[in-house]
């Protein structure tokens, strides 16, 4: 079993490079949230289209790997 603290650090977000291995500061948390915010609208739009396709055509509207 390896100790994860001896592995090289990989930052979770560009704007909060130390966040993955310690509790985030308020500033790091806000910076990470700001970095992720543009993705929220894209995901909601994708999900809305996906749900409307499913309701119109059933689960066969989904690609085979998502059924």
BELURCOR-V616544 format. One line per field, one symbol per residue. phi: phi as a letter, one per 40 degrees, with the letter a starting at -180 (. if undefined). burial: + if it has 9 or more other C-alpha atoms within 8 Angstrom, else -. A space follows every 50 residues. Layout:
# BELURCOR-V616544
phi=???
burial=???
This chain:
# BELURCOR-V616544
phi=.ccccccccbccbdcbcbccbacccdccccccccccddcccccccccccc ccccccbgcccccdcbc
burial=----------+++--+++++---+---++-++--+--------------+ --++-----+-+-----
